[in-house]
Amino acid sequence: MTMPIGHDVQARMLVAAAASGRMHHGWILAGPKGIGKGGFARALALRLLADAAGPPVDDDGLAVPENHPVRRLIEASAHPDYAQLAPLEKDGVTARNISVDQVRGLGRLLHSAPSLSSRRIVVIDAADDLERGAANALLKTLEEPPTDMVFLLVSHAPGRLLPTIRSRCRTLRFDPLEDAAMRQVLRATDETLSPAEIDALVRAGEGSPGRALRYAGLNLVELESALVSISIDGDPGNRQRLALAKSLALKSARPRYEAFLERAPAFIANAARTRSGAALGGALDHWEAARHLAGGAIILSLDPASVVFELGGHVAALARS
């Protein structure tokens, strides 16, 4: 288990709360998808269980020594006081939801005394994926939580959770990572990334390492360079747009094509932030049109070459305005 990067304030707060004996039984870890909330929840569970087993770790963050017996148990999925719920995977396909049977399967943990310390922890990643029956089953436990039980509910959209679940938990908000932390995560994840590729991934990720890593290996630098060039000179003669459309229309380029569908509207939106007056209005009109086109391209099975060429036209309009 790797330690999460960033979110140090949240880590110190929860570790201190647990050490003081004021740890609430239910927490909603809320924030955008892909910023590390799930990893944070698992690292926090490790730290709290290690401290409860004693002696407490001498660190105000989430660090736990590599040779700590609690770490070894959790990494081997063998800790008797810890459970994690997530959509199940079968034959390479991940389920859409966390089922009621999975929640009911927590019965042994909920109704037995802690084995290695005075604390038990359940991580649900993500609580947004609980099917209705599973959410209601969890609610019954949150209404009358067992002693020394802590629930860590990862949520990308807490407003979608049952109001009764939200009312029985405390919400801790997580913000997108700063650029420095993003670079640190990306380097730790893939040491082969060049500085230019990391810079491009940081821009594309917008504070979310998970989102950024979806673009890894797609030569995002080349796509961004093409967008910048088209936006500067307007691509007279359509040479750049035609070349881009031809390259992204290939079957082998499907992942890069899908990346372009996301990045072209985002590029126009970022350009709009630097404008005012009529130029701002024009950029927003092109962003709206590009967003609509890109959003329907896959669903409507539109011709990739035509879509790329038209999106390039919206980018080219930035030069004219």
C-alpha positions in Angstrom: 0.0 0.0 0.0 1.5 3.3 -1.1 0.9 6.4 1.0 -1.3 9.1 -0.6 0.3 12.4 -1.7 -1.4 15.6 -0.6 -4.3 16.1 1.8 -2.0 16.5 4.7 -4.4 18.7 6.7 -7.1 16.1 6.6 -4.7 13.4 7.6 -3.4 15.4 10.7 -6.9 16.2 11.7 -8.2 12.7 11.7 -5.1 11.2 13.3 -5.4 13.7 16.1 -9.1 13.1 16.5 -8.5 9.4 16.9 -5.6 9.9 19.3 -7.8 12.1 21.5 -10.7 9.6 21.6 -13.0 12.0 19.8 -13.2 10.0 16.6 -16.7 10.1 15.1 -18.0 6.8 13.9 -18.9 7.8 10.3 -17.0 10.0 7.8 -17.8 11.0 4.3 -14.6 11.8 2.4 -16.0 14.1 -0.3 -14.4 15.6 -3.3 -13.8 15.2 -7.1 -13.2 11.8 -8.5 -9.6 10.8 -9.0 -7.9 13.0 -6.4 -6.9 10.2 -4.1 -9.7 9.9 -1.6 -9.8 6.1 -1.9 -6.1 5.7 -1.2 -6.4 8.2 1.6 -9.2 6.1 3.2 -7.2 2.9 3.0 -4.0 4.6 4.4 -6.1 6.2 7.2 -7.5 2.8 8.1 -4.1 1.3 8.2 -2.8 4.1 10.4 -5.8 4.0 12.9 -5.6 0.2 13.2 -1.8 0.3 13.7 -2.2 3.0 16.4 -5.0 1.0 18.1 -2.8 -2.1 18.2 0.0 0.0 19.8 2.3 1.5 20.3 1.1 4.6 18.4 3.2 5.5 15.3 5.4 8.5 15.8 4.1 10.6 12.9 1.2 13.1 12.6 0.4 11.9 9.1 -0.6 8.5 7.7 2.9 6.9 7.5 3.2 3.4 8.9 6.5 1.5 8.9 6.8 -1.1 6.1 7.5 -3.9 8.6 4.5 -3.1 10.9 2.5 -6.3 11.4 -0.8 -4.4 10.9 0.4 -3.3 7.5 1.3 -6.8 6.5 -2.1 -8.1 7.5 -4.0 -5.5 5.6 -1.9 -5.9 2.5 -2.6 -9.6 2.7 -6.4 -8.9 3.1 -6.1 -10.8 6.4 -6.8 -8.2 9.1 -9.8 -9.4 11.1 -10.9 -5.9 12.1 -10.9 -4.4 8.7 -13.2 -4.6 5.7 -13.4 -2.8 2.4 -16.5 -2.7 0.1 -16.2 -1.8 -3.6 -18.1 -3.0 -6.7 -17.1 -6.7 -7.3 -15.2 -7.8 -10.4 -16.0 -11.0 -12.2 -14.5 -12.3 -15.4 -12.8 -9.0 -15.9 -16.1 -7.0 -15.6 -16.7 -4.7 -12.7 -20.2 -4.5 -11.3 -22.0 -1.2 -11.4 -23.0 -1.2 -7.8 -22.1 -2.4 -4.3 -24.8 -5.0 -3.5 -26.9 -5.4 -0.4 -25.4 -8.8 0.1 -22.0 -7.2 0.4 -23.2 -4.9 3.1 -24.9 -7.7 4.9 -21.7 -9.6 4.7 -20.2 -7.2 7.2 -22.3 -9.0 9.9 -19.3 -11.0 11.3 -17.2 -7.9 11.7 -20.1 -5.8 13.2 -21.3 -8.4 15.7 -18.0 -9.7 17.0 -15.5 -8.0 19.3 -12.3 -6.5 17.8 -9.6 -9.1 17.6 -6.3 -7.2 17.6 -7.3 -3.9 19.2 -10.3 -1.9 20.4 -11.1 -0.6 16.9 -12.8 -1.9 13.7 -12.9 0.0 10.4 -14.9 -0.3 7.2 -13.9 1.5 4.0 -16.6 1.9 1.3 -15.2 3.0 -2.0 -17.3 4.5 -3.3 -20.5 5.0 -1.3 -22.0 6.6 -4.4 -22.0 3.0 -5.8 -24.3 1.5 -3.1 -27.5 0.2 -4.6 -30.6 1.3 -2.8 -31.0 -1.8 -0.6 -27.3 -1.6 0.3 -27.6 2.0 1.3 -30.6 1.2 3.5 -28.8 -1.7 5.1 -25.8 0.5 5.8 -28.1 3.2 7.3 -29.3 0.8 9.9 -25.8 0.2 11.1 -24.9 3.9 11.1 -28.0 4.6 13.2 -26.8 2.3 16.0 -23.0 1.9 15.3 -21.1 -0.7 17.3 -18.6 0.6 19.8 -15.2 1.6 18.3 -16.4 1.1 14.7 -15.3 3.6 12.1 -16.9 3.9 8.7 -15.0 5.8 6.0 -17.3 6.5 3.0 -15.6 7.8 -0.1 -17.9 9.9 -2.2 -17.5 11.8 -5.4 -21.0 13.3 -5.2 -22.2 13.3 -1.5 -25.4 15.1 -2.6 -26.5 11.8 -4.1 -26.2 9.9 -0.9 -29.3 9.3 1.3 -29.9 12.4 3.4 -30.1 10.1 6.4 -26.7 8.7 5.8 -25.2 12.2 5.4 -26.9 13.3 8.7 -25.2 10.4 10.6 -21.7 11.1 9.2 -19.3 14.0 9.3 -18.2 15.3 5.9 -14.6 16.0 5.3 -13.9 17.8 2.0 -10.9 17.1 -0.3 -9.7 19.6 -2.9 -7.9 18.9 -6.2 -4.2 18.6 -5.8 -1.8 21.4 -6.4 0.5 21.1 -9.4 3.5 20.2 -7.3 1.7 17.3 -5.7 0.3 16.2 -9.1 3.8 16.0 -10.5 4.9 14.0 -7.5 2.1 11.5 -8.0 2.7 11.2 -11.7 6.5 10.6 -11.3 5.9 8.0 -8.5 3.3 6.2 -10.7 5.4 6.2 -14.0 9.1 7.0 -13.9 9.3 6.8 -17.7 7.2 10.0 -18.2 9.2 12.9 -19.6 9.0 16.4 -18.0 7.0 17.6 -21.1 4.5 14.7 -20.8 4.1 15.3 -17.1 3.4 19.0 -17.7 0.7 18.1 -20.2 -0.8 15.5 -17.9 -0.9 18.0 -15.0 -2.8 20.5 -17.3 -5.2 17.8 -18.4 -5.7 16.4 -14.9 -6.8 19.7 -13.4 -5.8 18.5 -9.9 -6.9 14.9 -10.4 -4.1 12.3 -10.8 -6.7 9.7 -11.7 -8.0 11.8 -14.6 -4.4 12.7 -15.7 -3.3 9.0 -15.8 -6.1 8.2 -18.2 -4.1 10.2 -20.8 -0.7 8.5 -20.0 0.8 6.9 -23.0 -1.3 8.8 -25.5 1.3 11.4 -26.5 -0.8 14.2 -25.1 2.1 16.6 -25.8 1.6 16.2 -29.5 -2.2 16.8 -29.3 -1.8 19.9 -27.1 0.9 21.3 -29.5 -1.5 20.9 -32.4 -4.3 22.7 -30.5 -2.0 25.5 -29.5 -0.7 25.9 -33.1 -4.2 25.9 -34.6 -5.4 28.5 -32.0 -2.5 30.8 -32.7 -2.6 31.0 -36.5 -6.1 29.8 -37.3 -4.7 27.0 -39.5 -5.0 28.8 -42.9 -5.5 26.2 -45.6 -6.7 23.6 -43.0 -3.5 21.7 -43.3 -3.1 21.0 -39.6 -6.7 20.1 -39.1 -6.7 17.7 -42.0 -3.5 16.0 -40.7 -5.0 15.7 -37.2 -8.3 14.3 -38.6 -6.5 11.7 -40.7 -4.3 10.5 -37.8 -7.1 10.3 -35.2 -9.5 8.5 -37.5 -7.4 5.3 -37.6 -8.9 2.4 -35.6 -5.6 2.1 -33.7 -5.9 5.7 -32.6 -9.2 5.3 -30.9 -7.8 6.1 -27.3 -6.2 9.2 -28.7 -9.4 10.2 -30.5 -11.4 9.9 -27.2 -8.7 11.9 -25.5 -9.0 14.6 -28.1 -12.8 14.7 -27.7 -12.2 15.7 -24.0 -9.2 18.0 -24.5 -10.5 20.1 -27.4 -13.5 21.6 -25.5 -11.3 22.0 -22.4 -8.7 23.8 -24.4 -11.3 26.3 -25.6 -12.6 26.8 -22.1 -9.2 27.6 -20.8 -8.6 30.1 -23.6 -12.0 31.7 -22.8 -10.8 32.4 -19.2 -8.2 34.9 -20.6 -10.7 36.9 -22.7 -13.3 39.6 -22.0 -16.1 41.3 -23.9 -16.9 40.1 -27.4 -13.9 37.8 -27.5 -15.1 36.1 -24.4 -18.6 35.7 -25.8 -17.3 34.3 -29.0 -15.0 31.8 -27.2 -17.9 30.6 -25.0 -20.1 30.1 -28.1 -17.4 27.9 -29.6 -16.8 26.1 -26.4 -20.5 25.2 -26.1 -20.6 24.0 -29.7 -17.4 21.9 -29.2 -18.7 20.4 -26.0 -22.0 19.4 -27.6 -20.2 17.9 -30.6 -17.7 16.0 -28.6 -20.3 14.8 -26.1 -22.3 13.1 -28.9 -19.5 11.9 -31.1 -19.3 8.4 -29.5 -23.0 7.9 -28.7 -24.1 8.9 -32.2 -21.2 7.1 -34.0 -20.2 10.2 -35.8 -17.4 10.0 -38.3 -14.1 10.6 -36.3 -12.4 12.5 -39.1 -15.3 14.9 -39.5 -15.6 15.4 -35.8 -11.9 16.1 -35.3 -11.9 18.5 -38.3 -15.0 20.4 -37.0 -13.6 20.6 -33.4 -10.4 22.0 -34.9 -12.5 24.6 -36.6 -13.8 25.8 -33.2 -10.2 25.9 -31.9 -9.1 27.9 -35.0 -11.8 30.4 -34.3 -9.9 31.5 -31.2 -7.3 33.0 -33.5 -9.8 35.0 -35.5 -11.4 36.4 -32.3 
